Structure formats: structure tokens, C-alpha cells
């Protein structure tokens, strides 16, 4: 995000001495993307950020994947994955893999206890909060997040999740093998969000103050490339001092939150295609959201989507609020995920075409991920499957 912020105390000139009131030097760290050729920030630490006193293997949540074979559309009921045990689950180690490929992984969790400190060394994370609230504590500062918020966390940001309140924190985690950012078509040549973009910089919430913590021999879970399932492994680092020791930072790389209610929908006289709903992009995938909006106003319009074969993509829709008129009769509801793979023509359920004629507005809330390589099922996806979904358009399935 090429949008400059400064928090805390930084020296007037970069890469020069920055001293504490007692006269000691702070330690400057450059956190940057793409080999010093993209967005970066400079962080000033009280302690040496490279210092560790131990490293041990850590096993991340199960990353095993199973191909979508035979090729069928699938319905996954995510709310069935977590029962009363959510109160003892955290938002990092409790994640269950729903779908994934070599570009992106989608997990879900219902959490009630604080996570350990954690860093994803593989790619950025975009975590959508379905319900509940939390403090996202990071080396850059804290963010308060609640239902409808996306939290975009840059790769290698040390952070932890602290749920708040009596209800579970339900989080839909999109983990990239790349960076996640606004689509390039929304941005000027210098990175400003343009007038036709459905949101702008004032809608983005960054940390408001440095977050300092004390502690000795503090563990941090590191997810990184390795020989585990999906090419993913984990290591537990132990730091001699708490990593939350940044007295100030500035730059254009940092975690931020964006609420789905601040997305301004683009509508038209006839049905608009999914790219108008796009909010973020990563390498070989996009993230879109469908929000409450007025719909098509042509006198002969059919407001629900036309049937479509997006031949280059798998489409994943997470239904997280409102009414899903086009899916009535499919079994889909709050907390559902639909997977419509490339090679399958998909669209509204029987009767939805006719019922939508004359409708003025849709009250729906959904997060969509389109991937340009096929998605496999994770263990959580397999455990949450509604096995009859593929046959809901025809009303009958195989006789076996």
C-alpha cells in the first residue's frame, strides 16, 4: 500500500543515528518487498531484531490437500467445524484448511483465546472477520477489528490475535504465497486510489500508536517454506526480548484494516460482472466482495447473475450475511462456502431467475476468491462438505 504513515519517534534522516533519551542507539530495520524495489517501512527497535536464543520445529495446522476429483461443485458448511471447543481455540493454530493450491490457501477458525506470537514468512494474509471482535497486536502497533473487517497483514509481520467479548471470533483467513494489494486498475501511477475505485485511503485504518511490551525468552511461531504438506513448514523461534519493541516507524508497508461496509458498490442498467466487486488482488487470485446494493434498472433486466463458465478460474464464495436470493434451495446459508470449479457452468438455483424479475435491491454479503489454478480440498473443507450440493440444479443425483 503506497500510502505513507509515520508513528512514534523516527530520526529526521533515514539510516542515521537514532538514540533513546538515555543515549543508547535504537536499531533500524528495513522491512521491504521485492528486493528493495517495492513498498517498505523503516522500524526502530530497542533491541537487535536478529537476536534469537533458540529455534525448534513447529508443526502448523494440517496443510494436506486432496484434489477435487471427480470435478464437481461443492458446498462446505464452515459453522459445523467448531463446536463448544472454540473457547480454547486460537486464531493461528486453530485454523482449518478449507481450500488451497500453490498460490493461496483459505482457512477458517472460530477462536476464543489469544494466539501465540506468529509470523507468516510465505506471503501476505487477508483475514476477514465474519463475527466477533479482536485486537490484532503487531510489531507496527495494534488494530481493533470486528465483524466486516478485512485485516491485511504483510508477509513477515510479527503479530498475535486477542479475541474480545463473549462470542467466538470467526475468521476467514486468505493466505497468499505473494503480496495482497488493491487492484492496479484502481491506482494512479504513484499508488493513489483513483476516483473510480470503490474505496479510498480514508477508508483504511492503520495502527495509531507504537505497541511496546517487555519480556524475556519470548516465542514466535514462524510459518515458512519447507518439506511439509503443500511445501509448508514451521519453526518456533525464541527471542531474548519481546519483539514488540518498536519505538517508531515510517513508510508504506504496514498492516491495515478495511471494513466491507465502506466498499461502494458499482451497479449498472444490466447485470455487472464480478470484476466490479473486486477489492484486492494477489498473484494468480483475486478477492471480491458482494455487498447490499441496488440492482439492474433496465426494464427487462434479470437481476440475478446469468449462468457462466469462467473457464480460467475456480470460484469460491463465502456467504457471511444477508439473503442469498440466487442460491435459494441449494442449502447455502450463513457460514457456507461454495466452490464452483473451472470446467463447470454455474449460476442461480432453479426458480431464482424468475423470482428476481422486478427486484430493486439485494441484501447480501459475501467474500469471493477467484483463483487461476485449480483448488484442492483441505481437511477442513472435506469435513464440512454437503455431499448433495452438486445435484441441486437438477433435483436428482447418481443412483448409487
N, C-alpha and C positions, 0 to 999 in steps of 0.2 A: 504494500500500500504506500504509494509515493505521496504521503501526507505527513508533513513534518510535525513532530511533537518534541517537547522538552519537559522533563520532570526532575525535580531535585536540583542538586548542585553539579554543574559541569564547568570546566575551565573555559576562558574566553577563546582559546585557540586549541584545536584538537591536537592530540599527540604531544601535549606539553605537560609539565608538572601540574598535578592537582593534589593539594595537601589538605589534610584534616586540620581542625583547629589546634590540635596538639603538635602539628608539624610533620606528621608521618605522611608518606605518599599513598594515594589511592592507586589501584591497579586498573589500568584501562584495558577493556576487552572490546574488540570489533566483532560484532555478530552480523555476518553478511551473507547474501545469497549469490550463487553462480560465480564463485571465484573472484570476488571483489568487483564484479561487473553489474551488480543489480542492487536492490534496496539493502540498506544496512542501518545499524544503530551502534553507538558507542556507549558502553556501560562502564561505570566507575565503581570498583569493588573495594571493600575494606580489607579483603584477604585475597591471596593469589587464587584465581578461579581454576587453575590447572591442578591444584594440590588435592590428591586423593591418598588415603591411607589403606584402602582395601578394595578389592574387586572380586566378585564371586558370581557364578552363574545364577540367572533368574529366569524362570520359565513363564513367559507371557501367557495370557489366556489362549486356549486352543485355537490354532490357526489352520487346522486341517480343512481342506476344501474337497468337495465332490462335484464332478461335472453335472450339469443339468441335462441328464440323459435318462430316458428319451426326452427330446426337446419339447417341453410343454410350458404354458403359462402357469404361474404358481401364486398361491395366496398364503401368506405367513402371518399368523396371529401372535404378535410380539408380546401382548399382555399375558399370554399363557406361560411365558418363560420364567417369571419371577413371582413366587407366592409370598408367604409371610416372611421368608428369609431375607427380603430386601433390606430390612433394618440393619443387618450385619454385613451388607454388601457395599463395596466402594465402587466409584465410577471409573476406576482404571482396571484393577484386577478382576472385577466382576463382569466386564464386558463379554458378551457372547456374540461370536461372529455369525452374521446373518448371510451375507453375500460377499464375494470378493473375486478379484483377478490380480494380475501382476501390476496394475496401475492404482487400484483403490480397494479398500476394504470397508464394509459397512457393518457396524456392531450396534448392539442395544444393551442398555443396562437400566435397572431400577435400583437406586442406591440410597442408603441411609446413614452411612458412616464416612468420615473423612478418608480420603485416599492417602497413600504414601506420596512423597515427592516423586515426580515422574517426568521423564523427558523422552520424546519420540525423535530418534535420530534418523528416521527413514524419510519422513515428509511432514507436511503441514497437516493439522487436524481442523475440521469444521464440525463442531458439536452443536446439534440442535436440541434445545430443551423443550421436550413435549409438555412436561408439567413439573411442578415443584420449583424450588429455588436453591441457589448455592452461591457461595463466594468462590471464585476462581482466583486462587493465590498464585502469583507468578513472580519471577525474578524482576519483572518490569513494574510490578505493583499489582493491586487487586482489582478485580472486576466483579460487580454484583450482577448475577444473571438469573432470569426467571422464565416462565413459560413464554414461548415465542421467540426467544433469543437464539441467534447463532453466535457461538464463540469461535473465532478464527485464531488458531494458536500456531505461530510459526515453528517450523522444524527446530528442534534442539532447545526449545524454551522449557526451563525447569518450572514445574507448576504442580499444584495439587487441587483437588476438588473437595470443598467442605459444604455438604448439604445443610440447608436451613429449614426449619419448620417441621411439622408433624407428618407431612406426606412424603412419599418417595420422590427422589429426583429421577425423573425418567428422561434419559438422554439417548439420542440417536447420533452415533459417532461415525463421521466420514473421515477415514484416514487415507491420505494420499501417499504415493511414492514420489511426489513432486510438490510444488507450491500451489496454493489456492489463492485466487485473487479475483477481483472484478473482471468481467469480460473486456478484452481490449477495445471492442467497439464502443464501450461506454466511456473510454478515457481519451483525453487530449494527448498530443504528442509528449507532454510533460507530466502526464499522470493525473490531471484533474478530471473528476467525474463530470461529464458533459450534460447539457440541458436535456437531451433525450433519454438519459439514464433514469431508471425508475427509483433511484435513491441518490443521495449526495453525501458529502463529507460530514455535514452537521448531524446526519443520522447515525454516525459511527461513534461508539463510546470506547475510549481507551482508558487505561489506568489513570487515576487522578493524583496519585502521590506515590513516592517510593514505599516499598514494604520491607522493613528491616526486622530480622529475627536473630536471636542468639541461640547457640547450641554447639555441642561438640560431638564428633563422630556421628554425623548425620547421613542417613542412607538416601540414595536416589535410585529409582528404577530406570534403566535405560533400555528402550526398545531399539533394536538396530538390525542391520542386515546380518545374515548368518546362515547356518545349515539346518535350521528348524523348518517346520511346515511353512510353505509359502515363502521360503528364503528369509524367515524372520527368527531372530534370537533375542535373548535378554541378558543383561548384566546388572548386578547390584553394585553401585559404587558407594564407598563410604568417604565422606569429606571431613577433614578435621574441623571445619567451621560450617555453620549453616550457610547454604548457597544464597539465601535472601539477605545479601549484604551490600546491595547496590544503592549508593547514596544519591546517584543521579544518572540520567541517561538522556540522549537525544538521538533523533534520526527518524527513519521512515519504516522501520521494521519493528513490530511490536504486536502483542495480542489485542484484539478489539472485539466488541460485541455489536451486533446489528439485530434489531427486532423486526420480525416478519410483518408486524403491523405498520411499519414505516415504508414498506415496499409499495410503490404507487403503480397499480396495475394498468397495463396498456390494453385497451379494448378497441373493437372496430365494428364496422357495419355488418361484416360477416365474421365467422369464427376465425380467431387468430391462432397461428401455430405456436407450439411450445417455446421457441426461442424468445418470444416476447416476455416470457415468465422467468428468464434466466437471471440468477443473482450472482453466482460465482462460477469459476472455471478452474480445472486442473489439467494436467497432461492426460489426454485421452478420456476425459469425462467432463460433464457439466453438471451444475446444481441449479435447479429451478424451484420456484415456489408458486403455488396456486392459492390465491387469497380471495376473500369476498369481493365481488365486483359486479357491476352492471354487465350485461352480456349483449350479444349481437342485436342490432336495431334495423337491419334490412327487413322489409315487410314479409318476406318469405324465408327468413332465417330459421335454421335449426341450431339452437344454442349449444347442445352437447357436441362433443368432438365427432368428426367424421371418422370412419374406420380407417386405420392407417398401418402401413408396414414401413417402419423406419429401418430400412434394410441394413444400415451400418451400425445399429445400436441395440443394446439391451436397455429397456426402460424399467426403472424401479420407482414406484410411487409409495410414499409413506403417508398414510391418512391420519392426520393429527388434530382435526377439529371440523366442526360444521356438518353439513349434509352432503352426501355424495350421490347426487341425482343420477349421474350416468352409470353408477355401479349398483343401483338398487336391484336386489335379487341375487347378488353374487355372494353374499355373506360378508362382504367387506364392511368394516366399521372403524371406530376409533382404535388406533394402535395396529391397524393392519398394514401389511406391505404387499403390493402386487409386483410380480416380476413378469414382464412381457418381453420375451427374448427376440432378438433379431431372427427373422425367418417365420415369425408368427404374426398374422394380421390381427390387430386388436382394436377394441373400441367399446362403445356403450353396450350395456346388457339389453336383452330383448325388451321392447316397450319404452325404453328411455328416449329413443328418437322422437316418438310421437308425443310423449308426455312433456318434452321440453319446449314444444312449439308454443310461443306466446309468453314464455317465462322472461321476466325482466332482469333478474339478478340471480347469481349463485352465491350461496353462503357455504363455502368450502375452504378448507385449509389443508394443504398437502405439500410435502417436500419431495421433489423428484430428482433422481440421479440418472442420467443417461451415460452409458459407457460405450466406448468404441471398440472394446474387445469383450468377448463373452464372459459372463459372470458364472462362477461356481457357487454352490450352496455351502455355507458354513455349518458347523454343528448346531448352532442356534436356529438357523433357518430350517434345517431338517427337522428339528424338534418341534417347531411351531407350525408345520405345514397343515393346511386344509386340503386333504387329498382329492376332494371332489371339485375343486375350483375350475380345472381345465374344461370341464364339461358343462359349465353353467350357461354358455351361449346356446348350446343345442338342447339342453334339458335331459340328455342321457349320455352315458359313458360306455366304456367297454363292458361286454358281458363276460366277466371273468372274476 
